[in-house]
């Protein structure tokens, strides 16, 4: 027997699983809302001064060794203690409930706004994932173009000041 999309939605809302032979062809058949299931490499850190939890979204690929070295230097410079490095989905990021989210690289920032809002380096705002979000240069950009480090440093200092209330 075949169900309409509306019937499938009602059954799923009641907790009844509905299987279709073509479920894997498109996610829109089963659900009206798109779920971002991409996995991101993230670093969890904690501010040594304020105790705030910071989550750094590094990208969809694992960072290289030079990128990790640079990240650790950045974290140390803004007085953050590295807690964990892991790969997580956006829904898992939401469960972590960071106070601050730093997105390294504009290409990774697409999830921030469903509107066609332009997200660029230095963008700060709020998102359902956390109260404070900063989008800045990717680690690879900082390694390729050392001048980017000054921009990132300035952005991080402003963010650190805002988080600590100073």
C-alpha positions in Angstrom: 0.0 0.0 0.0 1.2 3.5 -0.8 0.9 6.5 1.5 0.8 10.2 0.5 3.4 12.5 2.0 0.7 13.9 4.4 -0.2 10.4 5.6 3.5 9.6 6.2 3.9 12.8 8.2 0.9 12.0 10.4 2.0 8.5 11.0 5.5 9.6 11.8 4.2 12.3 14.2 2.4 9.4 16.0 5.7 7.6 16.3 4.9 5.0 13.6 7.8 4.2 11.3 6.8 4.1 7.7 9.2 2.4 5.3 9.3 3.0 1.5 11.3 1.3 -1.1 12.6 4.6 -2.3 13.4 6.3 1.0 17.1 6.6 0.1 16.5 8.4 -3.1 15.5 11.7 -1.5 15.1 13.0 2.0 12.2 15.2 1.0 9.9 12.2 0.5 9.8 11.4 4.2 10.3 14.8 5.7 9.5 18.3 4.9 12.5 19.6 6.8 16.1 19.0 5.7 18.4 17.7 8.3 22.1 18.6 7.9 23.8 15.3 8.5 27.3 16.4 7.5 30.0 15.7 10.0 32.3 18.5 11.1 35.7 18.4 12.9 35.3 20.4 16.1 37.5 21.4 19.0 36.0 21.9 22.5 37.7 24.5 24.6 37.1 26.2 27.9 38.1 29.7 28.8 40.6 29.8 31.6 39.4 33.3 32.7 35.5 33.1 32.4 35.0 29.4 32.3 32.9 29.8 29.2 32.7 26.8 26.8 33.9 27.5 23.3 33.4 25.2 20.3 35.5 25.7 17.2 34.1 24.4 13.9 37.2 23.5 11.9 35.5 22.2 8.8 34.3 19.0 7.2 37.8 17.4 7.0 40.3 16.6 9.7 42.9 19.4 10.2 46.4 18.8 9.1 49.2 18.6 11.6 50.4 22.2 10.9 46.7 23.4 11.3 46.5 21.6 14.6 49.7 23.3 15.8 48.4 26.7 14.7 45.0 26.0 16.5 46.7 25.1 19.7 48.8 28.4 19.6 45.6 30.4 19.0 43.8 28.7 21.8 46.7 29.3 24.2 46.9 33.0 23.1 43.2 33.7 24.0 43.6 31.7 27.2 41.6 28.7 26.2 42.2 25.1 27.4 41.7 22.5 24.8 39.3 19.8 26.1 38.5 17.5 23.2 38.8 17.1 19.4 36.0 15.2 17.7 33.9 14.8 14.6 30.2 15.7 15.2 27.0 16.5 13.3 25.1 19.8 13.8 22.5 18.1 16.0 25.4 16.9 18.2 26.8 20.4 18.3 23.4 21.6 19.6 23.6 18.9 22.4 27.0 20.2 23.4 25.4 23.7 24.1 28.6 25.8 23.7 28.4 29.4 24.9 30.6 30.5 22.0 30.9 29.0 18.5 33.9 30.0 16.4 33.5 28.9 12.7 36.8 28.8 11.0 36.1 29.4 7.3 33.3 31.1 5.5 32.7 27.9 3.4 31.6 26.0 6.6 29.2 28.8 7.8 26.3 27.9 5.4 24.3 26.4 8.2 24.2 29.7 10.2 21.6 31.4 8.0 18.9 29.8 5.8 18.3 33.2 4.4 20.5 34.4 1.6 22.4 36.6 4.1 26.0 37.1 3.2 28.3 35.6 5.8 31.8 36.9 5.7 35.0 36.9 7.8 34.4 38.9 11.0 30.6 38.1 11.1 29.3 37.9 14.6 25.9 37.1 15.7 23.6 34.6 17.3 22.3 31.2 16.3 20.1 28.6 17.8 23.3 26.6 18.5 24.6 29.2 20.9 24.5 32.8 22.0 27.6 34.0 20.3 29.0 33.0 16.9 32.0 34.3 15.1 33.0 33.4 11.6 36.6 34.0 10.8 39.4 32.7 8.5 40.1 29.0 8.1 43.3 27.5 9.6 44.5 26.8 6.1 44.0 30.4 5.1 46.0 31.6 8.1 48.8 29.2 7.1 48.8 30.3 3.4 48.3 34.0 4.2 49.9 35.0 7.5 48.2 38.4 7.3 44.9 36.6 8.1 46.2 35.8 11.5 46.0 39.5 12.5 42.4 39.6 11.5 41.6 36.5 13.4 43.5 37.8 16.5 41.5 41.1 16.4 38.2 39.2 16.0 39.0 36.8 18.8 40.1 39.6 21.2 36.8 41.4 20.6 34.9 38.2 21.1 36.8 37.3 24.3 36.1 40.8 25.7 32.4 40.5 24.9 32.2 37.1 26.5 34.0 38.2 29.7 31.8 41.3 29.9 34.7 43.7 29.5 
